[in-house]
Amino acid sequence: MRELPAGSDATLLDLHAEPFPEATAVRVARALRAAVDDGRLPMCDVVVGADTVLVEALPGAGLDRLSILRIARDARAHAPGTDPATDSAASPLTVPTVYDGADLASAADLAGVSTDRLIRAHSRVVWTVQFMGFAPGFGYLVPHPDADADDTAILARITRRAQSRPSVPAGSVAIAAGYSAVYPRTSPGGWFLLGHTDIPLWNSAANPPAALHAGRQVRFVPARADDAHHARRPALTPAPEASRTHAGLIVVSTGPLATLQDLGRPGLAHLGVPRSGAADQFALTQANRLVGNAEHAAAVEVTLGGWSARAVGRQLVAVTGPAVDVRVDGVPVGSHCALTLPDGAVIAVATPPRGCRNYVAIRGGFDAAPELGSRAGDVLSVLGPPPLRPGDALPVDDAAQAWPAVDFAPTAGADGVVELFADRGPRDDRLEDAAVLTAGRWTVAPASNRVGVRLVRAGSEPYPAHRADLGEMRSEGVPLGGIQIPPTGHPVIFLTDHPVTGGYPVAAVLTPESRWRAAQLVAGDVVRLTFR
């Protein structure tokens, strides 16, 4: 087992050299999650990859690395001499499947067999969830080691599609690169679609919300269209309703994007759930402190301005993030201070001259129905409240604490090149020269969003290149602030809505302070990366 650095708040345990790397990764992850559950480790996310385990603490909290290594080594030492990945405590999940997928014939052609033979191979194999990722409830299934060799050979010939689909329907049963999966929700995807099932694999109101977990066995059973829905999963332990009081604000305009955000959903990454939450957590907590809220209270994240709302009753609010023009009934009032809104007053947040996201906090916090314990709107996984619309009522929660000692926070303007500091990542050795990242300058591309900031060269400097002597990297956990390098060489800085796993090298990881600075980047900003 190797411990690889993954930033100040995370570590990656590489188990590739173990006798049963995939299964040992599952066993180590179970032991670490049990340590979190019983308090031996503080709150952290534990993400199983193909043959790795990522352990990530809360931002800025640091890691108890010695305890993590001790628990992981004990789990390895007790691994049996056979495949330990199977969850023997649970019976295999039966997935009734109608084999009518759009790619069934082309997948059979790729495998060199008939469609009937492909269906027989896919349904005879007992599959095991190797790890969770990509989206909430999405399990990467691999054939059990005892599966028929001819069946697994047929399935292994099916690669990924040459072109990804922008939308794959929920319930699609798919296969690619030796894995099979069921898409829990409608999402993009590049796997071959063999059929569909009506069995729900994800339900946020259930406990647990995911029907799958690492080590769970799955059987696909051929079914007719009229009986594929018979095994619906019931909802257990419904989430409590939000305790709404009264509307504090009524949204008048939203700008390009406005969402409710808090500190997100830590501790659920093993189910494929991103942390989400405020992209700039420093600005969120600062806004809450200015109005005397608990730091985790929900606020409005305003992207590129254009947001306004009308007060219902007398309200205390604050706007933080980059310096921005804030007006109440057309009168400039400034940002980064506590503001009293009379009943009926309209507060408006303009587009910041420099920066991307402002945060509007209200005393008490905004209320909304929580999903998985958070009111954060996740644009990738479609969890939490949807983006705000004109006319939406924003109730006030009860997160108010003692009145703040100060009602103003200084803010520094940002000009010129934005410097981001990073530590070397766990897979910097998969690049020909990771130092290329720190050479010259980068420009923020327009395709950037809450998932990640995409960079292109500002000048003629070279892009980082993958080493040609290494094979394709297996999927593994990705930390917040990780800088992933796809084959194009265009770096992607992962923000709060990023998927929990990825299949490209993470060559660097931003420091906590630089993560929040990266969240304020907009298209055209010039960036310099520096290893510390």
C-alpha positions as CSV (number, residue, x, y, z in Angstrom):
1,M,0.0,0.0,0.0
2,R,1.3,3.4,-0.9
3,E,0.1,6.7,0.5
4,L,0.0,9.4,-2.2
5,P,-0.4,13.1,-1.4
6,A,-3.7,14.6,-2.4
7,G,-3.5,18.1,-0.9
8,S,-3.6,19.3,2.7
9,D,-7.0,17.8,3.4
10,A,-6.8,14.5,1.6
11,T,-4.7,11.4,1.0
12,L,-4.9,8.6,-1.6
13,L,-4.2,5.0,-0.6
14,D,-2.9,3.1,-3.6
15,L,-3.5,-0.7,-3.3
16,H,-2.5,-1.6,-6.8
17,A,0.3,-3.9,-5.6
18,E,-2.0,-5.9,-3.3
19,P,-2.8,-9.6,-4.2
20,F,-6.5,-8.6,-4.5
21,P,-6.3,-4.8,-5.1
22,E,-9.9,-4.1,-5.9
23,A,-11.3,-6.2,-3.1
24,T,-8.8,-4.9,-0.6
25,A,-9.7,-1.4,-1.5
26,V,-13.4,-2.2,-0.6
27,R,-12.3,-3.7,2.7
28,V,-10.0,-0.8,3.7
29,A,-12.8,1.7,2.8
30,R,-15.3,-0.2,5.0
31,A,-12.9,-0.1,7.9
32,L,-12.3,3.6,7.5
33,R,-16.0,4.5,7.2
34,A,-16.6,2.4,10.3
35,A,-14.0,4.5,12.1
36,V,-15.8,7.7,11.1
37,D,-19.1,6.3,12.2
38,D,-17.9,5.3,15.7
39,G,-15.9,8.5,16.2
40,R,-12.4,7.1,15.9
41,L,-11.9,9.4,12.9
42,P,-13.4,12.9,12.5
43,M,-15.9,13.5,9.7
44,C,-14.4,12.7,6.3
45,D,-15.3,11.3,3.0
46,V,-14.1,7.8,2.0
47,V,-14.2,7.1,-1.7
48,V,-13.4,3.7,-3.2
49,G,-11.8,3.6,-6.7
50,A,-10.9,0.7,-8.8
51,D,-7.9,-0.1,-6.6
52,T,-7.5,3.0,-4.4
53,V,-9.2,4.7,-1.5
54,L,-9.4,8.5,-1.2
55,V,-9.8,9.9,2.3
56,E,-10.8,13.6,2.4
57,A,-11.5,15.7,5.4
58,L,-13.6,18.9,5.7
59,P,-12.0,21.9,4.0
60,G,-9.2,23.2,6.2
61,A,-9.7,20.6,8.9
62,G,-6.6,18.6,8.2
63,L,-6.2,14.8,8.4
64,D,-5.3,12.3,11.1
65,R,-3.0,10.5,8.7
66,L,-1.4,8.2,11.3
67,S,-4.8,6.9,12.4
68,I,-5.9,6.5,8.7
69,L,-2.8,4.5,7.9
70,R,-3.1,2.3,11.0
71,I,-6.8,1.4,10.3
72,A,-5.9,0.8,6.6
73,R,-3.0,-1.5,7.5
74,D,-5.1,-3.5,10.0
75,A,-7.8,-4.0,7.3
76,R,-5.2,-5.2,4.8
77,A,-3.7,-7.6,7.4
78,H,-7.0,-9.3,8.0
79,A,-7.8,-9.7,4.3
80,P,-8.5,-13.4,3.4
81,G,-6.8,-15.2,0.6
82,T,-9.8,-15.0,-1.6
83,D,-11.8,-12.2,-3.0
84,P,-13.1,-10.2,0.0
85,A,-15.1,-7.6,-1.9
86,T,-18.4,-9.4,-1.7
87,D,-20.9,-8.2,0.9
88,S,-22.0,-11.6,2.2
89,A,-24.5,-10.0,4.6
90,A,-26.8,-9.0,1.8
91,S,-28.5,-11.1,-0.9
92,P,-27.8,-10.2,-4.5
93,L,-30.0,-7.4,-5.7
94,T,-32.2,-8.6,-8.6
95,V,-32.6,-6.1,-11.4
96,P,-35.4,-7.0,-13.8
97,T,-34.1,-5.9,-17.2
98,V,-35.8,-5.4,-20.6
99,Y,-33.1,-5.9,-23.1
100,D,-34.3,-3.3,-25.7
101,G,-31.4,-0.8,-25.6
102,A,-30.5,1.4,-28.5
103,D,-27.0,-0.1,-28.6
104,L,-27.8,-3.8,-28.1
105,A,-27.1,-4.7,-31.7
106,S,-23.9,-2.6,-32.0
107,A,-22.6,-3.9,-28.7
108,A,-23.2,-7.5,-29.9
109,D,-21.3,-6.7,-33.1
110,L,-18.4,-5.3,-31.1
111,A,-18.3,-8.4,-29.0
112,G,-18.6,-10.7,-32.1
113,V,-21.7,-12.5,-30.9
114,S,-25.4,-12.5,-31.5
115,T,-27.7,-10.3,-29.4
116,D,-29.1,-13.4,-27.7
117,R,-25.6,-14.5,-26.7
118,L,-24.8,-11.1,-25.4
119,I,-28.0,-11.0,-23.3
120,R,-27.2,-14.5,-22.0
121,A,-23.7,-13.5,-21.0
122,H,-24.8,-10.2,-19.3
123,S,-27.6,-11.9,-17.3
124,R,-25.8,-15.1,-16.3
125,V,-22.9,-13.2,-14.7
126,V,-23.2,-12.2,-11.0
127,W,-21.9,-8.7,-10.8
128,T,-20.3,-7.0,-7.9
129,V,-20.2,-3.2,-7.1
130,Q,-16.6,-2.3,-7.2
131,F,-17.1,1.3,-6.4
132,M,-19.6,4.2,-6.5
133,G,-19.1,7.4,-8.5
134,F,-20.0,9.6,-11.5
135,A,-23.5,10.3,-10.0
136,P,-25.5,9.6,-6.8
137,G,-26.3,5.9,-6.7
138,F,-24.2,5.0,-9.8
139,G,-22.3,1.8,-9.1
140,Y,-19.5,0.4,-11.2
141,L,-20.2,-3.3,-11.5
142,V,-17.6,-5.9,-12.4
143,P,-18.1,-9.6,-13.0
144,H,-17.6,-11.9,-10.0
145,P,-14.3,-13.8,-10.2
146,D,-16.2,-17.1,-10.4
147,A,-18.2,-16.0,-13.5
148,D,-18.0,-18.1,-16.6
149,A,-14.8,-17.2,-18.5
150,D,-16.5,-17.1,-21.9
151,D,-19.2,-14.8,-20.6
152,T,-16.7,-12.4,-19.1
153,A,-14.5,-12.5,-22.3
154,I,-17.6,-11.5,-24.4
155,L,-18.4,-8.6,-22.1
156,A,-14.8,-7.4,-21.9
157,R,-14.8,-6.7,-25.7
158,I,-17.3,-3.9,-25.4
159,T,-15.5,-0.6,-25.1
160,R,-16.9,2.9,-24.6
161,R,-18.9,4.6,-27.3
162,A,-16.9,6.8,-29.6
163,Q,-19.3,9.7,-28.9
164,S,-21.0,10.3,-25.6
165,R,-24.7,10.9,-25.4
166,P,-25.8,14.3,-23.9
167,S,-28.7,12.5,-22.2
168,V,-29.1,8.9,-21.1
169,P,-32.6,8.0,-19.6
170,A,-32.8,7.0,-15.9
171,G,-33.0,3.3,-15.5
172,S,-30.8,2.5,-18.6
173,V,-28.7,-0.7,-18.2
174,A,-25.3,-0.1,-19.8
175,I,-21.9,-1.7,-20.3
176,A,-18.5,-0.4,-21.2
177,A,-14.8,-1.2,-20.7
178,G,-15.5,-4.3,-18.5
179,Y,-18.1,-2.5,-16.3
180,S,-21.9,-2.6,-16.2
181,A,-24.2,-0.1,-14.6
182,V,-27.7,1.2,-14.2
183,Y,-28.1,5.0,-14.6
184,P,-30.0,6.1,-11.5
185,R,-30.9,9.5,-13.1
186,T,-31.0,11.0,-16.5
187,S,-27.5,12.2,-17.3
188,P,-24.8,12.3,-20.0
189,G,-23.1,9.0,-20.7
190,G,-20.8,7.2,-23.2
191,W,-21.6,3.6,-22.4
192,F,-23.4,1.1,-24.6
193,L,-27.1,0.9,-23.7
194,L,-28.3,-2.8,-23.5
195,G,-31.8,-2.2,-22.0
196,H,-33.7,-0.6,-19.1
197,T,-35.2,-1.3,-15.7
198,D,-37.8,0.4,-13.6
199,I,-36.2,-0.5,-10.3
200,P,-35.1,2.7,-8.6
201,L,-31.5,2.6,-7.3
202,W,-31.6,6.1,-5.8
203,N,-34.1,7.7,-3.4
204,S,-33.0,10.7,-1.3
205,A,-35.8,10.1,1.2
206,A,-34.7,6.5,1.9
207,N,-32.2,5.4,4.5
208,P,-29.8,4.5,2.9
209,P,-30.6,6.6,-0.2
210,A,-28.6,4.3,-2.5
211,A,-29.6,0.6,-3.2
212,L,-26.0,-0.1,-4.1
213,H,-22.8,0.1,-2.2
214,A,-19.3,-1.2,-2.8
215,G,-19.3,-5.0,-2.4
216,R,-23.1,-5.5,-3.2
217,Q,-23.9,-8.3,-5.6
218,V,-26.3,-7.7,-8.5
219,R,-28.1,-10.0,-10.9
220,F,-29.7,-8.8,-14.1
221,V,-32.7,-10.9,-14.9
222,P,-34.3,-10.7,-18.4
223,A,-37.9,-9.4,-18.1
224,R,-40.8,-8.3,-20.3
225,A,-41.7,-4.6,-20.5
226,D,-44.9,-5.2,-18.5
227,D,-43.2,-6.8,-15.5
228,A,-39.9,-5.0,-15.3
229,H,-41.2,-2.7,-12.6
230,H,-42.3,-5.3,-10.0
231,A,-39.3,-4.9,-7.7
232,R,-39.6,-1.2,-6.8
233,R,-37.6,-0.1,-3.8
234,P,-39.7,1.4,-1.0
235,A,-38.8,4.7,0.6
236,L,-37.5,4.2,4.2
237,T,-37.2,6.9,6.9
238,P,-38.5,9.9,5.0
239,A,-36.6,13.1,5.4
240,P,-38.2,15.7,7.7
241,E,-40.0,18.6,6.1
242,A,-38.5,22.0,6.3
243,S,-39.8,24.1,9.2
244,R,-40.9,27.1,7.2
245,T,-42.0,30.2,9.0
246,H,-42.6,33.1,6.7
247,A,-41.1,34.5,3.5
248,G,-38.2,36.8,4.2
249,L,-37.6,37.7,0.6
250,I,-39.5,37.3,-2.7
251,V,-37.2,36.9,-5.7
252,V,-37.6,39.6,-8.4
253,S,-34.8,38.6,-10.8
254,T,-32.1,35.9,-10.8
255,G,-29.4,36.9,-13.2
256,P,-27.6,34.0,-15.0
257,L,-27.8,31.7,-12.0
258,A,-28.9,32.0,-8.4
259,T,-29.0,29.0,-6.0
260,L,-29.4,28.3,-2.3
261,Q,-26.1,27.0,-0.8
262,D,-24.8,26.0,2.6
263,L,-21.8,23.9,3.5
264,G,-22.9,21.0,1.4
265,R,-23.1,17.2,2.0
266,P,-19.9,15.9,3.4
267,G,-19.7,12.2,4.3
268,L,-21.8,10.8,1.4
269,A,-19.1,10.5,-1.3
270,H,-19.1,6.7,-0.9
271,L,-22.6,6.8,-2.4
272,G,-21.5,8.9,-5.4
273,V,-22.8,12.1,-3.8
274,P,-20.6,15.3,-4.3
275,R,-20.2,17.6,-1.4
276,S,-21.6,20.6,-3.3
277,G,-22.4,23.6,-1.1
278,A,-21.0,27.2,-1.6
279,A,-18.3,27.4,-4.3
280,D,-16.6,30.0,-2.2
281,Q,-17.2,28.8,1.4
282,F,-15.1,31.6,2.9
283,A,-17.5,34.2,1.4
284,L,-20.6,32.2,2.6
285,T,-19.4,31.9,6.2
286,Q,-18.4,35.6,6.2
287,A,-21.9,36.6,5.1
288,N,-23.5,34.5,7.8
289,R,-21.2,35.9,10.5
290,L,-22.2,39.5,9.5
291,V,-25.8,38.8,10.3
292,G,-25.2,36.6,13.3
293,N,-26.0,33.2,11.8
294,A,-24.4,29.8,12.3
295,E,-21.8,29.4,9.6
296,H,-23.7,26.5,7.9
297,A,-26.9,28.6,7.4
298,A,-28.2,28.6,3.8
299,A,-27.6,31.8,1.7
300,V,-28.2,32.7,-1.9
301,E,-25.2,32.2,-4.2
302,V,-25.5,34.8,-7.0
303,T,-23.5,34.1,-10.2
304,L,-22.5,37.2,-12.2
305,G,-25.0,39.5,-10.6
306,G,-28.4,40.5,-11.9
307,W,-30.2,39.3,-8.8
308,S,-32.8,41.2,-6.8
309,A,-35.5,40.5,-4.2
310,R,-38.2,42.2,-2.2
311,A,-38.2,42.1,1.6
312,V,-41.3,40.7,3.4
313,G,-41.2,42.4,6.8
314,R,-38.1,44.0,8.2
315,Q,-34.9,41.9,7.5
316,L,-31.2,42.0,8.2
317,V,-29.0,40.9,5.2
318,A,-25.4,41.0,4.1
319,V,-23.7,40.6,0.7
320,T,-20.2,39.2,0.5
321,G,-17.8,37.7,-2.2
322,P,-16.1,40.1,-4.6
323,A,-16.7,43.8,-4.1
324,V,-20.0,44.6,-5.8
325,D,-22.6,47.4,-6.3
326,V,-25.5,46.7,-3.9
327,R,-28.5,48.9,-3.9
328,V,-31.7,49.1,-1.8
329,D,-34.6,50.8,-3.7
330,G,-32.0,52.1,-6.2
331,V,-29.7,53.7,-3.5
332,P,-26.1,52.4,-3.3
333,V,-25.5,50.8,0.2
334,G,-22.3,48.9,-0.3
335,S,-21.4,45.2,0.2
336,H,-19.7,43.3,3.1
337,C,-21.8,45.0,5.8
338,A,-25.0,44.2,7.6
339,L,-28.0,46.0,5.9
340,T,-31.5,46.6,7.3
341,L,-34.2,46.1,4.7
342,P,-37.6,47.8,5.5
343,D,-40.7,45.9,4.5
344,G,-41.2,46.1,0.8
345,A,-37.7,47.3,0.0
346,V,-35.9,45.8,-3.0
347,I,-32.3,44.8,-2.7
348,A,-30.3,44.4,-6.0
349,V,-26.9,42.8,-6.5
350,A,-25.1,44.0,-9.7
351,T,-22.4,42.1,-11.7
352,P,-19.1,42.4,-9.8
353,P,-16.4,44.2,-11.8
354,R,-14.0,41.4,-10.9
355,G,-15.1,38.0,-9.6
356,C,-18.0,35.6,-10.1
357,R,-20.1,34.7,-7.1
358,N,-21.7,36.9,-4.4
359,Y,-23.5,35.6,-1.3
360,V,-26.7,37.0,0.2
361,A,-27.3,36.0,3.8
362,I,-30.4,36.8,5.9
363,R,-30.5,36.8,9.6
364,G,-31.9,33.3,10.5
365,G,-30.8,31.8,7.2
366,F,-33.0,30.8,4.3
367,D,-35.2,27.8,4.7
368,A,-36.0,25.1,2.2
369,A,-36.6,21.4,2.3
370,P,-33.2,19.7,2.9
371,E,-32.1,16.8,0.8
372,L,-29.6,14.5,2.4
373,G,-29.2,16.9,5.2
374,S,-28.4,20.0,3.1
375,R,-30.1,22.8,1.4
376,A,-27.4,23.1,-1.2
377,G,-28.4,23.1,-4.9
378,D,-26.2,20.7,-6.8
379,V,-26.2,21.5,-10.5
380,L,-24.4,18.2,-11.5
381,S,-26.3,15.7,-9.5
382,V,-29.7,17.6,-9.4
383,L,-29.9,17.4,-5.6
384,G,-31.3,20.0,-3.3
385,P,-33.5,23.1,-4.2
386,P,-33.6,23.9,-7.9
387,P,-32.1,27.2,-9.2
388,L,-34.2,30.2,-8.1
389,R,-36.8,31.8,-10.3
390,P,-38.6,35.2,-10.2
391,G,-41.5,35.0,-7.8
392,D,-39.9,32.3,-5.5
393,A,-40.5,32.9,-1.8
394,L,-37.5,32.5,0.4
395,P,-38.6,31.6,3.9
396,V,-36.5,32.5,6.9
397,D,-35.0,29.6,9.0
398,D,-34.0,29.6,12.7
399,A,-30.2,29.6,12.4
400,A,-29.7,33.0,14.1
401,Q,-27.2,33.1,16.9
402,A,-26.0,36.0,19.1
403,W,-25.8,39.4,17.4
404,P,-22.4,39.8,15.7
405,A,-19.8,42.0,17.4
406,V,-19.0,43.7,14.0
407,D,-21.3,44.5,11.1
408,F,-18.6,45.3,8.5
409,A,-15.9,43.2,6.9
410,P,-13.1,44.7,4.8
411,T,-12.6,43.3,1.3
412,A,-9.6,43.5,-1.0
413,G,-9.9,44.0,-4.7
414,A,-8.2,41.7,-7.2
415,D,-6.3,43.0,-10.2
416,G,-4.1,41.5,-12.8
417,V,-3.0,37.9,-12.8
418,V,-4.7,35.6,-10.2
419,E,-2.1,33.4,-8.5
420,L,-3.2,30.0,-7.3
421,F,-1.1,27.9,-5.0
422,A,-1.1,24.1,-5.2
423,D,0.5,21.0,-3.8
424,R,1.6,18.2,-6.2
425,G,-1.2,15.7,-6.7
426,P,-1.2,11.9,-6.4
427,R,-0.8,11.3,-10.1
428,D,1.7,14.0,-11.1
429,D,4.0,11.2,-12.2
430,R,1.6,10.2,-15.0
431,L,2.6,13.4,-16.8
432,E,5.7,13.8,-18.9
433,D,6.5,16.9,-16.8
434,A,4.1,18.2,-14.2
435,A,6.2,21.4,-13.9
436,V,4.6,22.5,-17.2
437,L,1.6,23.5,-15.1
438,T,3.5,26.2,-13.4
439,A,5.2,27.6,-16.6
440,G,3.6,30.7,-18.0
441,R,0.0,31.7,-17.7
442,W,-3.4,30.2,-18.2
443,T,-6.8,31.7,-19.2
444,V,-10.1,30.7,-17.8
445,A,-12.3,29.1,-20.5
446,P,-16.0,30.0,-21.0
447,A,-17.1,26.4,-20.2
448,S,-16.3,26.8,-16.5
449,N,-19.1,26.3,-13.9
450,R,-19.7,25.0,-10.4
451,V,-18.3,21.6,-11.4
452,G,-14.9,23.0,-12.5
453,V,-12.8,25.8,-13.9
454,R,-11.4,24.9,-17.3
455,L,-8.0,26.5,-18.3
456,V,-6.5,27.1,-21.7
457,R,-3.1,28.7,-22.5
458,A,-2.8,32.4,-22.4
459,G,0.3,32.3,-24.6
460,S,2.4,29.8,-26.6
461,E,3.5,27.7,-23.6
462,P,3.1,23.9,-24.0
463,Y,0.2,21.9,-22.4
464,P,1.0,19.1,-20.0
465,A,1.1,15.7,-21.7
466,H,0.3,12.2,-20.5
467,R,3.2,9.7,-20.4
468,A,3.0,7.4,-23.5
469,D,4.5,4.5,-21.6
470,L,1.6,4.2,-19.2
471,G,-1.7,2.5,-19.9
472,E,-5.2,4.0,-19.2
473,M,-5.7,5.1,-15.7
474,R,-8.3,3.4,-13.6
475,S,-11.0,5.5,-12.0
476,E,-10.4,6.8,-8.5
477,G,-11.6,9.5,-6.0
478,V,-10.9,13.1,-6.8
479,P,-10.4,15.7,-4.1
480,L,-11.9,19.2,-4.0
481,G,-9.5,21.6,-5.7
482,G,-7.9,18.8,-7.6
483,I,-6.4,19.8,-11.0
484,Q,-7.2,17.0,-13.4
485,I,-5.4,16.7,-16.7
486,P,-7.5,15.1,-19.6
487,P,-5.8,13.9,-22.8
488,T,-6.2,17.3,-24.3
489,G,-3.9,18.7,-21.7
490,H,-6.4,21.4,-20.7
491,P,-6.4,21.5,-16.9
492,V,-9.7,21.3,-15.0
493,I,-9.8,22.7,-11.4
494,F,-12.6,20.8,-9.6
495,L,-15.0,22.9,-7.6
496,T,-17.7,21.8,-5.1
497,D,-20.1,20.1,-7.6
498,H,-17.4,17.9,-9.2
499,P,-18.0,14.1,-9.5
500,V,-16.5,12.1,-6.7
501,T,-14.5,9.9,-9.1
502,G,-12.5,10.5,-12.3
503,G,-10.4,8.6,-14.8
504,Y,-7.7,11.2,-15.6
505,P,-4.6,12.1,-13.6
506,V,-4.9,14.6,-10.7
507,A,-1.5,16.3,-11.0
508,A,-2.0,19.0,-8.4
509,V,-4.4,20.1,-5.6
510,L,-5.1,23.7,-4.7
511,T,-4.6,24.9,-1.2
512,P,-7.9,25.7,0.7
513,E,-7.4,29.5,0.3
514,S,-6.7,29.1,-3.5
515,R,-9.9,26.9,-3.9
516,W,-12.1,29.8,-2.8
517,R,-10.1,32.1,-5.1
518,A,-10.6,29.7,-8.0
519,A,-14.4,29.8,-7.3
520,Q,-14.4,33.5,-8.2
521,L,-12.7,33.1,-11.6
522,V,-14.6,34.1,-14.7
523,A,-14.0,33.5,-18.4
524,G,-11.0,35.5,-19.6
525,D,-9.3,35.8,-16.2
526,V,-5.5,35.1,-16.3
527,V,-4.1,32.6,-13.8
528,R,-0.7,31.5,-12.7
529,L,-0.3,28.2,-10.9
530,T,2.5,27.8,-8.4
531,F,3.6,24.7,-6.5
532,R,4.3,25.5,-2.8
